Amino acid sequence: MKLDKTSRVKGRLELSNSKLNTILEITNAINENSSKHKLFSILKKVLVEDLNIGSFTLFTFNEKWRVSLNEKVESTILDKIDIQKVEKSFKEIEILNSTTISGLECFDIVIPVYHNENPLAYLLLADLEDEKIEISPIIRHLKFIQSLANIIVVALENKRLTKEYIKQIAVKKELELAQNMQSLLFPRKLPNSKNLEVNAYYEPHSEVGGDYYDLVELNDHKTAITIADVSGKGMPAALLMANFQANLRALLNITSDLKELVKLCNNKVIESANYEKFITLFICIFDSKARTLEYLNAGHQPGILKVNNQFRLLNQGCTVLGMFDELPKITSEVIKLEPYSTLLCFTDGLSELEDANNIQLEVEGLKKNMDKSNNLAELKDSLEDKIEELKEGSDLEDDITFLLAEFLR
C-alpha cells in the first residue's frame, strides 16, 4: 500500500515537473520570438504525446477564422463547422453534451481563448474512443490545456499587434516625410511688393493632399499665379500633384501662352495618370507694366475678382486636364485691372464647407468675407476663422486651399 502511495506521489511530481517544463519551454520560445509554427508544434506535442488527447482542432482568428492545428479530425467534419455560430454560442469552457452546431458532435470540450473581450481562438477537444469522460485526460488536465492555449494564442496576438504598431509607426514616419517633401512644393516666400501682395492657406485632408498653389516670376513685370486640385485624396493625389507641379514649372519656361500651356499640361497629366485621374487648374498671369490679368480656368472653381466693389467670376477656359486627348474649345480672357483689385482663388474643399444646417459656404459666402475685409491680411484672417467655425463638430472632407492676391498699383 505504501509503495502504491509513493508511486502515485512520484507520478504526480513528475507530471507537475513536466507541466512546469512545458510552460518554461513555451515561455522561452515566446521570448526568443519563435514562429507561430513552433509554438503550435509545442502545443500539439503536449496534447498528443504528454496528455494523450485523442483528437483536436484549433481555430484561430487573424482577419478571418482558420484552422491552425488539427489532429485526427477529418476535413469533411471541419467543413461542416460554422465557426460564427461557435463564436456566438461559447464564451467559456463547455462540455459538448447536446450541441446543435453541425460538426461539433464529434468533440467533447470547447475551450475559448479571449483577449480584451475579443475571441482569438477555439480549441475543440475529443477523447480517445470509448473512454469515459470522468477519467478523460481532457478533464484531468483541462486547466493546464486552457492555460497553454491562452499563453500561446495571446502571445501570438500580442506579437501581431506589436508588428502592426511598428508598421503604423513606419507608415506615420513615411507620411511625415512625404508631408515635409510636399511642403517644399509650395512657394517659400510670397510676393509683397509695390505692385503685388499675395497670401495663401493650405490644409490637407490627411498628412498629404492633392491641392497645389504656386507663383512663378516669368520676368521683371510678369508673374504667373496658379491653383490646382487633383481628383482623389492622400498619397496618390499628392504624387500626381508633385509631378504636375514640376511639369508646369518646366513648361512655363517654354511658353507663357496660356492656351498652349494647358494643352501641354493636359498631355503631361495623361502620361502620368493614364486617364484614371484628372486635375482642375486655374492659372493667371499678372502684368504689372500693362496692368492686366490674363487667366484661363481648366474646370476649376472660378476665381473671384473684386474690382471697385464689384465681383467678377473668372470661369473662361476649358474642361479639366487628363480626361481628353484634345481639349475642346479653349478660351482665355484678359482683364484691365484697377488699383487695389483683389483676387481670391480656392479649391472646392473651401467652398463646399457646410454649416450646422448642411448649407455650403459656396461663392456667395466667400464674397461676403471679401466684402467685409479692408485688406488682404483681414481677408485671410476672416477666411481662416470661417474655416475653423465650419470645421467644428465635423470631419474635414477634403483638402482646403485658397490663395489671395491684391494688385496694388
BELLIN-V344194 format. One record per helix or strand. SS is the DSSP state (helix for helix, strand for strand). FROM is the first residue (numbers start at 1). TO is the last residue. Records with the same first field share a line. If there is no record, write none. Layout:
BEGIN
SS=FROM-TO + FROM-TO
END
This chain:
BEGIN
helix=2-31 + 36-50 + 75-80 + 83-89 + 104-106 + 133-135 + 137-140 + 142-183 + 234-252 + 258-273 + 348-351 + 362-371 + 376-391
strand=55-61 + 65-71 + 94-95 + 109-115 + 118-126 + 192-192 + 196-203 + 211-217 + 222-230 + 279-287 + 292-299 + 303-307 + 310-314 + 317-318 + 321-321 + 333-336 + 341-346 + 354-354 + 360-360 + 400-407
END
